[in-house]
């Protein structure tokens, strides 16, 4: 039995193998980039939490995009990074031990690599005149890559529990 393959058949097989290798390499590359972006967002969230713990308002605002908006736990809407900075500054002035922590459960980067979704749990705690106060719940954040840096475009904070003076 004699096996003979024409040049066209061998060339087609090589082109197909090359196309498969390029497709696999592209998927691996996209997955690696998405994992790197996810890591950058998680690090940014951790740094944001550290800024809050230090009561560093400029550090907090540095993670917010120019068009930042939020729906915060008391139902108010925040319409800019400056407004969020003012709210944090007033809160820190009133409650010297105030701290908020956002803990991501999930960070998903879009296929374009320019937007991402983060969801997780948040807590806030401080001491009121009547004693310790603690509040928390779920949050969602919309991140955008701006000039190569991940910034928070918008956030939603949903309160699910409250313990201490003033909770009903």
C-alpha positions as CSV (number, residue, x, y, z in Angstrom):
1,X,0.0,0.0,0.0
2,X,1.5,3.3,-1.1
3,X,0.7,6.6,0.7
4,X,1.0,9.7,-1.3
5,X,0.1,13.1,-0.3
6,X,0.1,16.0,-2.7
7,X,1.8,19.3,-1.8
8,X,-1.6,21.0,-1.6
9,X,-2.8,18.4,1.1
10,X,0.4,18.9,3.2
11,X,0.1,22.7,2.9
12,X,-3.5,22.6,3.9
13,X,-2.7,20.4,6.9
14,X,0.1,22.8,8.0
15,X,-2.1,25.8,7.6
16,X,-4.8,24.2,9.7
17,X,-2.3,23.2,12.4
18,X,-0.9,26.7,12.5
19,X,-4.4,28.2,12.7
20,X,-5.2,25.9,15.7
21,X,-1.9,26.9,17.4
22,X,-2.6,30.6,16.9
23,X,-6.1,30.2,18.3
24,X,-4.9,28.4,21.4
25,X,-2.1,31.0,21.9
26,X,-4.7,33.8,21.5
27,X,-7.0,32.2,24.2
28,X,-4.1,31.6,26.5
29,X,-2.9,35.2,26.0
30,X,-6.3,36.7,26.6
31,X,-6.8,34.5,29.7
32,X,-3.4,35.7,31.1
33,X,-4.2,39.3,30.4
34,X,-7.7,38.9,32.1
35,X,-6.0,37.3,35.1
36,X,-3.5,40.1,35.3
37,X,-6.3,42.7,35.1
38,X,-8.3,40.9,37.8
39,X,-5.2,40.9,40.0
40,X,-4.7,44.7,39.4
41,X,-8.4,45.3,40.4
42,X,-8.1,43.2,43.6
43,X,-4.9,45.0,44.5
44,X,-6.6,48.4,43.9
45,X,-9.5,47.4,46.1
46,X,-7.1,46.3,48.9
47,X,-5.3,49.7,48.6
48,X,-8.6,51.5,48.6
49,X,-9.5,49.7,51.9
50,X,-6.1,50.7,53.3
51,X,-6.7,54.3,52.4
52,X,-10.1,54.1,54.2
53,X,-8.4,52.5,57.3
54,X,-5.9,55.5,57.3
55,X,-8.7,58.0,56.8
56,X,-6.7,59.1,53.8
57,X,-9.4,60.9,51.7
58,X,-7.2,61.8,48.7
59,X,-6.0,58.2,48.7
60,X,-9.7,57.0,48.6
61,X,-10.7,59.4,45.8
62,X,-7.6,58.4,43.7
63,X,-9.4,55.1,42.9
64,X,-12.5,56.9,41.5
65,X,-13.0,57.8,37.8
66,X,-13.8,61.4,37.0
67,X,-17.4,60.4,36.2
68,X,-17.8,58.3,39.4
69,X,-21.3,57.8,40.8
70,X,-22.6,55.7,43.7
71,X,-25.7,54.6,45.5
72,X,-24.6,54.4,49.1
73,X,-26.2,52.4,51.9
74,X,-28.4,55.2,53.3
75,X,-30.1,55.5,49.8
76,X,-28.3,58.7,48.8
77,X,-26.7,59.1,45.4
78,X,-23.2,60.4,45.2
79,X,-22.5,62.1,41.9
80,X,-18.7,62.7,41.8
81,X,-15.4,61.7,43.4
82,X,-15.3,65.1,45.1
83,X,-18.6,64.5,46.7
84,X,-17.5,61.1,47.9
85,X,-14.4,62.6,49.4
86,X,-16.5,65.2,51.2
87,X,-18.7,62.5,52.6
88,X,-15.7,60.4,53.9
89,X,-14.0,63.5,55.4
90,X,-17.2,64.5,57.3
91,X,-17.7,60.9,58.5
92,X,-14.1,60.6,59.6
93,X,-14.3,63.9,61.5
94,X,-17.4,62.7,63.4
95,X,-16.3,59.1,64.0
96,X,-12.5,58.8,64.7
97,X,-12.6,55.0,64.6
98,X,-14.8,54.7,61.4
99,X,-13.7,52.0,59.0
100,X,-15.1,50.4,55.9
101,X,-14.0,47.2,54.3
102,X,-15.0,45.9,50.9
103,X,-14.2,42.2,50.3
104,X,-14.6,41.0,46.7
105,X,-16.1,37.6,46.0
106,X,-15.9,38.0,42.2
107,X,-14.0,40.1,39.7
108,X,-14.8,39.5,36.1
109,X,-13.0,41.4,33.3
110,X,-14.8,42.0,30.0
111,X,-13.6,40.4,26.8
112,X,-12.5,43.9,25.6
113,X,-10.3,44.2,28.7
114,X,-11.6,47.7,29.3
115,X,-14.4,47.1,31.9
116,X,-14.9,44.8,34.8
117,X,-17.5,43.8,37.4
118,X,-16.7,43.3,41.0
119,X,-19.1,42.0,43.6
120,X,-18.7,41.2,47.3
121,X,-19.5,42.0,50.9
122,X,-18.9,45.3,52.7
123,X,-18.9,46.3,56.3
124,X,-18.6,49.5,58.2
125,X,-18.1,50.1,61.9
126,X,-17.5,52.9,64.3
127,X,-18.5,54.0,67.8
128,X,-21.5,56.2,68.3
129,X,-22.3,57.9,71.6
130,X,-24.6,54.9,72.5
131,X,-21.9,52.3,71.7
132,X,-20.5,50.2,68.9
133,X,-22.2,50.4,65.5
134,X,-21.8,48.0,62.7
135,X,-23.5,47.9,59.3
136,X,-22.9,45.8,56.1
137,X,-24.2,44.0,53.1
138,X,-23.4,43.4,49.5
139,X,-21.9,45.7,46.9
140,X,-21.2,45.8,43.2
141,X,-18.6,47.9,41.4
142,X,-18.1,48.8,37.8
143,X,-14.4,49.3,36.9
144,X,-13.0,50.9,33.8
145,X,-9.5,51.0,32.5
146,X,-8.5,54.6,32.0
147,X,-5.1,55.3,30.5
148,X,-3.9,51.8,31.6
149,X,-5.2,52.2,35.2
150,X,-8.3,50.5,36.7
151,X,-10.6,53.1,38.2
152,X,-14.1,52.7,39.8
153,X,-16.8,54.1,37.5
154,X,-19.7,53.4,39.8
155,X,-20.7,51.4,42.9
156,X,-23.9,50.2,44.6
157,X,-23.9,49.5,48.3
158,X,-26.9,47.5,49.6
159,X,-27.3,47.3,53.4
160,X,-28.3,43.9,54.7
161,X,-27.6,44.2,58.4
162,X,-27.2,46.8,61.1
163,X,-26.2,46.3,64.8
164,X,-26.0,49.0,67.4
165,X,-27.5,52.4,68.3
166,X,-29.7,53.8,65.6
167,X,-30.5,50.5,63.9
168,X,-34.2,49.8,63.6
